[in-house]
Amino acid sequence: MQVKPTQKFIDICLEHIKNNTAPSYNDFDPKDIPNLETIDALLLLIKGQKITNLDMSDIDIPYEEYMLGELTPGKLIAWTDNVKWPQSVVETINPEKMLNDAKHPDEMDALHSNGFTGKNIGIAIIDQRLNCEHPEYADRIKHYETVGIWPNGDKDTSDYHGSLVAGCSVGKTTGTAPGADLYYFAANNWV
């Protein structure tokens, strides 16, 4: 489901970015937030993490305050093709092209077209919990196991890092070895 925040909501978020501060739920008027998914998406945006289903097409976001792809606090480093960007951002940096380019790293397509796909190879990963239903790699998972102590027991959900590593390894469009089998062990690195 795509969510659409108000301009006032975005302005508050941009003010936090300028001041290098983190907003809280109390900073926002409930009438400016269509639902909790909106504020969660925007808080992720401000923290410089990832967004998935956000419609910002009617919102004015100045490019100089909203740079993409930098691994620094307050900069967005991950998004999906379900995000609708403001025209000012599209004209300046073209996030769709950046996302597509990231799916096809240098020389990776040539490697795959020459038959180097990871077929008949097994890759074992120890990382945070994994989104086992992700369409990029779900059919490559041959074993999945959680190990160690988890503070919230079985209520813990997947983390972005485990999914990132699995996608880079065996993902259909982003993986180095999309034909390899994945053996995954989820370990809690926060305890």
Backbone bond lengths (Angstrom), bond angles and torsions (degrees), N, CA, C in turn:
res aa  C-N    CA-C-N  psi(-1)  N-CA   C-N-CA  omega(-1)  CA-C   N-CA-C  phi
1 M - - - 1.443 - - 1.525 109.24 -
2 Q 1.312 117.01 127.70 1.453 120.93 179.81 1.524 110.00 -87.58
3 V 1.325 116.62 138.83 1.456 121.54 -179.34 1.521 109.59 -113.80
4 K 1.338 115.80 152.02 1.460 121.23 -175.27 1.524 109.70 -130.85
5 P 1.350 118.10 104.39 1.462 120.69 179.07 1.525 111.37 -78.70
6 T 1.330 116.29 163.01 1.464 120.88 177.66 1.528 110.07 -83.88
7 Q 1.335 115.67 164.71 1.464 120.14 177.39 1.532 110.52 -62.39
8 K 1.340 116.75 -37.74 1.464 120.28 179.02 1.529 110.45 -60.01
9 F 1.304 115.86 -41.95 1.459 121.55 178.54 1.531 110.35 -60.55
10 I 1.328 116.35 -46.19 1.464 121.13 179.25 1.528 110.78 -63.68
11 D 1.343 117.06 -41.08 1.467 120.28 -179.93 1.530 111.42 -59.92
12 I 1.329 116.66 -41.34 1.467 120.39 177.14 1.529 109.69 -62.83
13 C 1.314 116.41 -43.15 1.467 120.72 179.03 1.524 111.11 -61.70
14 L 1.337 116.85 -44.56 1.468 120.67 -179.99 1.524 111.49 -63.91
15 E 1.325 116.63 -35.93 1.469 120.01 177.73 1.529 110.25 -62.55
16 H 1.330 116.35 -39.72 1.466 119.80 176.96 1.524 110.97 -65.78
17 I 1.322 117.34 -38.49 1.464 120.14 178.14 1.525 109.97 -62.22
18 K 1.346 116.81 -46.32 1.474 120.99 179.32 1.523 111.67 -58.10
19 N 1.331 116.25 -41.33 1.464 121.20 -176.15 1.523 113.37 -88.48
20 N 1.341 115.90 0.60 1.459 121.68 -178.31 1.529 111.11 53.40
21 T 1.337 115.11 43.83 1.458 121.64 177.82 1.521 109.08 -118.34
22 A 1.290 115.70 161.41 1.463 120.56 179.93 1.525 109.70 -104.50
23 P 1.325 118.17 128.19 1.460 120.29 178.15 1.524 111.35 -76.77
24 S 1.306 114.93 163.93 1.456 120.25 173.11 1.525 107.55 -126.99
25 Y 1.312 116.26 171.40 1.461 120.36 179.47 1.529 111.37 -59.00
26 N 1.342 117.52 -29.18 1.464 121.68 -178.25 1.521 113.39 -70.64
27 D 1.327 118.00 -15.04 1.466 121.25 179.72 1.525 112.59 -73.21
28 F 1.313 117.89 -14.53 1.453 121.32 -169.96 1.520 112.48 -114.50
29 D 1.307 115.16 142.29 1.459 122.16 173.48 1.533 107.17 -79.47
30 P 1.328 118.80 127.02 1.464 120.63 -177.82 1.530 114.27 -52.98
31 K 1.345 118.08 -30.99 1.470 118.65 -178.42 1.531 112.23 -70.63
32 D 1.345 117.53 -15.88 1.461 121.06 177.24 1.521 112.59 -88.85
33 I 1.313 116.20 -3.77 1.456 120.56 -176.95 1.527 108.66 -116.74
34 P 1.334 118.50 110.52 1.463 119.81 -179.37 1.525 113.30 -58.83
35 N 1.322 118.17 -36.71 1.459 121.27 177.78 1.526 109.14 -165.70
36 L 1.314 117.04 173.23 1.463 120.50 -177.58 1.516 112.19 -63.72
37 E 1.331 117.53 -29.45 1.461 119.84 178.77 1.524 110.51 -61.72
38 T 1.337 117.12 -33.16 1.461 120.74 178.56 1.514 111.09 -63.60
39 I 1.322 116.85 -50.60 1.463 118.48 -178.01 1.518 110.95 -66.08
40 D 1.321 118.01 -37.57 1.458 119.79 177.06 1.522 110.89 -61.68
41 A 1.331 117.06 -43.09 1.466 120.76 179.18 1.516 111.21 -63.19
42 L 1.341 116.93 -43.26 1.465 119.73 -178.75 1.518 111.94 -71.49
43 L 1.323 117.72 -34.26 1.462 119.26 176.42 1.526 110.28 -65.39
44 L 1.325 116.97 -38.34 1.463 119.74 175.35 1.517 110.36 -63.27
45 L 1.332 116.24 -41.04 1.457 121.31 178.65 1.525 109.93 -59.25
46 I 1.322 117.09 -46.91 1.459 121.84 -178.45 1.524 111.08 -65.78
47 K 1.307 116.78 -39.65 1.463 120.04 -179.13 1.529 111.39 -73.01
48 G 1.322 117.26 -8.10 1.453 119.56 177.67 1.508 113.06 81.17
49 Q 1.312 117.30 37.07 1.448 119.23 -177.71 1.524 110.71 -109.92
50 K 1.303 117.85 -101.27 1.457 119.82 -173.93 1.517 109.97 -145.22
51 I 1.327 115.91 154.79 1.457 121.18 171.85 1.520 107.78 -135.81
52 T 1.323 115.75 151.55 1.457 118.84 -177.24 1.518 113.21 -121.40
53 N 1.313 119.76 -55.93 1.463 122.31 -174.14 1.517 110.80 -124.87
54 L 1.308 116.95 79.49 1.454 121.16 -176.49 1.520 109.31 -132.15
55 D 1.335 116.78 129.34 1.466 121.83 178.49 1.522 108.68 -102.30
56 M 1.327 116.69 105.30 1.458 122.56 179.03 1.525 110.94 -112.53
57 S 1.322 117.35 17.88 1.464 121.55 -172.22 1.522 113.98 -61.52
58 D 1.331 118.98 -30.05 1.466 121.55 -178.27 1.523 113.03 -99.77
59 I 1.303 117.64 15.48 1.456 121.24 -173.78 1.522 110.08 -112.07
60 D 1.329 115.68 142.15 1.457 121.27 179.18 1.523 109.29 -91.51
61 I 1.316 116.51 109.81 1.460 121.64 176.98 1.524 107.43 -120.92
62 P 1.336 117.99 109.71 1.460 119.34 -179.91 1.526 111.51 -66.07
63 Y 1.299 116.32 133.90 1.462 121.42 -176.04 1.521 112.79 -58.63
64 E 1.331 117.71 -41.08 1.466 119.36 -175.84 1.522 112.56 -63.01
65 E 1.326 117.18 -19.87 1.461 120.22 178.20 1.526 111.89 -99.44
66 Y 1.312 116.45 -1.30 1.455 118.50 -171.07 1.526 109.64 -142.82
67 M 1.304 116.12 74.07 1.455 119.90 -179.12 1.514 109.51 -91.17
68 L 1.317 115.66 144.19 1.456 121.31 -177.91 1.521 110.74 -107.40
69 G 1.318 115.46 153.76 1.445 120.85 168.70 1.514 116.66 82.17
70 E 1.315 118.81 5.88 1.454 120.17 177.94 1.519 108.96 -99.51
71 L 1.301 116.56 138.19 1.455 120.65 -179.79 1.526 110.33 -87.52
72 T 1.321 115.89 61.69 1.457 122.09 178.65 1.518 108.33 -132.04
73 P 1.335 118.15 155.31 1.469 119.65 179.42 1.521 111.51 -56.74
74 G 1.307 115.57 138.73 1.457 120.58 177.92 1.511 114.36 82.47
75 K 1.315 117.80 4.85 1.462 120.88 178.22 1.523 108.29 -114.88
76 L 1.294 115.71 134.58 1.459 121.35 -178.32 1.518 110.00 -74.03
77 I 1.329 117.56 128.76 1.454 120.04 -178.29 1.523 113.37 -115.99
78 A 1.329 118.49 -8.15 1.459 119.22 -179.00 1.518 110.22 -148.84
79 W 1.337 115.90 136.72 1.455 121.19 176.06 1.513 108.17 -155.80
80 T 1.322 116.49 165.26 1.461 120.93 179.51 1.520 109.72 -111.13
81 D 1.318 115.38 173.23 1.466 119.15 178.36 1.524 111.95 -77.27
82 N 1.340 118.03 3.83 1.465 121.76 174.51 1.523 112.62 -87.04
83 V 1.326 117.90 -4.46 1.465 121.72 179.36 1.526 108.95 -82.82
84 K 1.343 116.07 132.34 1.471 120.97 175.03 1.522 107.51 -101.79
85 W 1.328 116.34 117.91 1.458 122.87 -174.34 1.516 111.95 -93.35
86 P 1.346 116.90 153.92 1.465 120.31 172.39 1.533 109.24 -65.54
87 Q 1.315 116.60 148.85 1.459 120.82 -178.80 1.528 111.59 -57.84
88 S 1.340 117.68 -35.96 1.472 120.28 -179.88 1.527 111.78 -60.70
89 V 1.324 116.94 -37.25 1.466 120.83 178.57 1.521 110.10 -73.35
90 V 1.338 116.82 -43.00 1.463 121.29 -179.61 1.525 110.71 -59.76
91 E 1.336 116.80 -44.23 1.462 120.66 -178.38 1.523 112.39 -68.96
92 T 1.312 117.11 -30.46 1.458 120.56 -175.23 1.522 112.94 -84.34
93 I 1.329 117.09 -47.99 1.467 118.51 -172.83 1.522 115.10 -126.26
94 N 1.313 118.77 -10.83 1.462 123.30 177.88 1.538 112.77 52.81
95 P 1.345 117.31 73.98 1.465 120.69 -178.94 1.526 113.59 -59.85
96 E 1.339 117.60 -30.95 1.467 120.13 178.91 1.530 110.55 -62.69
97 K 1.339 116.40 -42.80 1.470 120.41 177.91 1.525 110.39 -65.96
98 M 1.343 116.69 -41.35 1.466 119.81 178.48 1.530 110.69 -59.96
99 L 1.338 116.59 -42.12 1.459 120.89 179.78 1.524 110.47 -65.50
100 N 1.332 117.04 -45.06 1.460 120.78 179.69 1.529 111.22 -63.50
101 D 1.333 117.17 -42.65 1.466 120.44 177.97 1.525 111.08 -61.53
102 A 1.332 116.98 -37.85 1.465 120.98 179.91 1.527 111.65 -67.20
103 K 1.336 116.57 -26.59 1.464 120.28 178.46 1.525 112.01 -75.44
104 H 1.315 116.71 -15.20 1.468 121.23 -177.36 1.526 109.90 -129.66
105 P 1.342 117.92 75.30 1.465 120.41 -179.34 1.529 111.51 -59.97
106 D 1.322 115.19 157.52 1.465 121.28 179.62 1.519 111.35 -48.64
107 E 1.303 115.65 132.23 1.468 124.15 174.04 1.528 115.00 68.80
108 M 1.344 118.92 -5.75 1.462 119.86 -178.18 1.528 111.45 -66.83
109 D 1.330 117.25 -42.84 1.461 120.07 179.56 1.523 110.96 -62.26
110 A 1.335 117.03 -39.36 1.468 120.85 178.58 1.525 110.55 -64.94
111 L 1.308 116.72 -40.41 1.460 121.52 178.02 1.530 110.22 -59.33
112 H 1.324 116.30 -47.89 1.466 120.54 -179.14 1.524 111.77 -67.00
113 S 1.326 117.85 -40.36 1.471 120.14 -178.66 1.529 111.78 -67.75
114 N 1.333 117.56 -18.27 1.465 121.79 175.81 1.527 112.11 -93.86
115 G 1.331 116.52 13.77 1.454 121.02 172.78 1.518 115.97 90.28
116 F 1.319 118.34 2.29 1.462 121.15 179.12 1.530 108.81 -90.43
117 T 1.338 115.18 88.28 1.465 120.58 -175.07 1.526 113.58 -118.32
118 G 1.321 116.89 -5.98 1.458 119.87 -177.41 1.518 113.25 89.67
119 K 1.316 117.65 5.20 1.466 120.57 179.56 1.532 109.45 -57.76
120 N 1.336 116.34 137.42 1.466 124.78 -178.39 1.532 113.34 68.07
121 I 1.327 116.74 19.81 1.467 122.51 177.56 1.529 107.91 -116.81
122 G 1.316 116.76 143.14 1.461 121.70 174.64 1.520 110.07 -109.92
123 I 1.317 116.34 135.97 1.461 121.82 177.94 1.523 107.67 -119.14
124 A 1.338 116.38 126.43 1.464 121.35 176.81 1.524 108.61 -105.46
125 I 1.320 115.86 133.76 1.459 121.57 179.43 1.523 108.74 -128.24
126 I 1.329 115.46 134.46 1.463 122.16 170.76 1.522 105.61 -114.46
127 D 1.323 116.78 115.90 1.463 121.08 -176.42 1.525 107.97 -159.15
128 Q 1.320 116.86 -169.23 1.456 121.71 177.55 1.529 109.88 -68.38
129 R 1.319 116.38 174.16 1.470 120.02 -178.21 1.514 111.70 -56.92
130 L 1.312 115.03 152.69 1.459 122.88 -171.58 1.522 111.18 -116.88
131 N 1.317 116.52 143.16 1.462 121.56 170.21 1.526 106.86 -79.22
132 C 1.311 116.55 95.61 1.467 121.63 -173.77 1.521 113.54 -71.13
133 E 1.324 117.86 -11.03 1.464 120.82 -178.77 1.524 112.81 -99.96
134 H 1.314 117.65 6.26 1.464 120.54 -177.72 1.531 109.47 -64.41
135 P 1.337 117.77 128.12 1.468 120.57 -175.62 1.527 114.19 -64.96
136 E 1.320 118.22 -17.70 1.469 120.69 179.04 1.524 111.78 -67.13
137 Y 1.341 118.09 -34.33 1.467 119.34 -171.53 1.530 114.64 -141.44
138 A 1.328 119.15 2.16 1.478 121.01 -175.20 1.526 112.31 -53.93
139 D 1.323 117.13 -40.36 1.467 119.83 -177.73 1.532 112.88 -77.38
140 R 1.319 118.87 -5.22 1.470 122.26 179.31 1.534 111.49 -95.02
141 I 1.339 117.53 -12.71 1.470 120.84 -177.13 1.529 109.63 -74.48
142 K 1.324 115.68 116.84 1.467 121.44 178.25 1.526 111.41 -101.69
143 H 1.333 116.54 -23.52 1.461 120.90 178.36 1.522 107.99 -152.11
144 Y 1.340 115.77 136.25 1.466 121.11 175.75 1.519 107.96 -139.09
145 E 1.319 115.43 130.38 1.458 119.84 -178.10 1.530 109.34 -148.45
146 T 1.333 116.00 138.33 1.465 119.61 172.93 1.521 107.79 -97.16
147 V 1.320 115.84 137.73 1.460 120.93 -178.93 1.522 109.38 -129.97
148 G 1.322 116.20 152.95 1.455 120.74 176.73 1.515 112.94 88.33
149 I 1.328 114.41 -168.12 1.463 122.79 -176.46 1.521 109.26 -97.77
150 W 1.333 115.95 132.27 1.466 121.75 177.84 1.520 107.79 -118.96
151 P 1.337 118.29 120.91 1.469 121.26 -176.03 1.525 114.02 -53.76
152 N 1.306 118.41 -35.73 1.465 121.32 -178.50 1.518 112.47 -104.24
153 G 1.310 116.93 18.44 1.454 120.51 179.91 1.515 111.85 58.32
154 D 1.314 116.10 -136.93 1.461 120.96 -178.31 1.518 113.47 -76.52
155 K 1.337 117.55 -0.50 1.465 119.80 -179.34 1.524 111.99 -81.49
156 D 1.327 117.85 -12.57 1.464 119.99 177.05 1.521 108.97 -63.11
157 T 1.311 115.23 142.63 1.461 120.05 -179.85 1.519 109.63 -110.73
158 S 1.307 115.90 -177.48 1.457 120.30 -178.61 1.520 110.96 -68.25
159 D 1.315 115.08 154.73 1.455 122.97 175.94 1.518 108.59 -108.98
160 Y 1.322 115.71 156.74 1.459 118.66 179.69 1.523 111.41 -67.63
161 H 1.342 118.52 -32.83 1.461 119.73 -173.11 1.521 112.01 -67.06
162 G 1.329 117.21 -43.48 1.459 119.60 178.30 1.517 111.72 -61.10
163 S 1.332 116.12 -42.43 1.466 120.32 178.38 1.523 111.15 -66.06
164 L 1.318 117.36 -37.71 1.461 121.52 177.20 1.526 110.86 -61.31
165 V 1.326 116.71 -48.21 1.461 120.90 -178.25 1.528 110.67 -65.26
166 A 1.328 117.05 -42.52 1.468 119.94 178.19 1.525 110.81 -63.18
167 G 1.335 117.25 -43.09 1.462 121.03 178.93 1.514 112.45 -62.98
168 C 1.337 117.04 -41.37 1.472 120.76 178.34 1.523 111.43 -67.62
169 S 1.315 116.71 -27.20 1.462 120.55 -178.51 1.524 112.47 -84.68
170 V 1.344 116.69 -56.65 1.467 119.71 -171.92 1.527 113.65 -124.50
171 G 1.319 118.22 11.67 1.463 121.24 -178.85 1.520 112.72 -62.18
172 K 1.320 116.59 145.24 1.471 121.49 -178.63 1.520 112.88 -61.83
173 T 1.339 117.40 -42.61 1.465 119.25 -177.99 1.515 112.70 -105.99
174 T 1.321 118.57 -17.93 1.464 120.49 -175.60 1.516 113.61 -117.64
175 G 1.303 118.23 -6.38 1.454 120.62 -172.09 1.516 115.34 -81.98
176 T 1.323 114.96 144.73 1.457 121.37 173.80 1.521 109.84 -67.49
177 A 1.322 117.03 -37.72 1.464 122.19 -177.93 1.532 109.87 -129.28
178 P 1.339 117.91 72.78 1.470 120.25 -174.88 1.525 114.70 -66.09
179 G 1.315 117.91 -12.90 1.458 120.81 178.72 1.512 113.46 -97.39
180 A 1.330 117.88 -2.62 1.464 121.87 -177.50 1.525 111.12 -77.48
181 D 1.323 115.14 156.96 1.460 121.87 174.78 1.525 108.74 -89.25
182 L 1.340 116.54 143.20 1.462 121.55 -177.02 1.525 110.47 -110.68
183 Y 1.326 115.84 126.45 1.456 124.23 175.23 1.526 105.83 -115.57
184 Y 1.320 116.26 110.56 1.464 120.56 -167.39 1.518 111.55 -117.41
185 F 1.335 115.77 132.80 1.453 122.80 177.54 1.524 107.77 -123.46
186 A 1.325 116.58 114.94 1.464 121.45 -179.05 1.522 108.71 -88.08
187 A 1.326 115.49 120.62 1.457 121.34 179.78 1.519 108.91 -123.93
188 N 1.312 116.38 139.06 1.457 121.12 -179.52 1.524 109.36 -82.26
189 N 1.321 116.59 112.54 1.460 119.12 -179.51 1.521 112.41 -94.62
190 W 1.335 117.88 7.61 1.465 121.31 -178.79 1.522 112.31 -99.03
191 V 1.315 117.60 -6.44 1.467 120.08 -177.69 1.511 109.79 -97.86
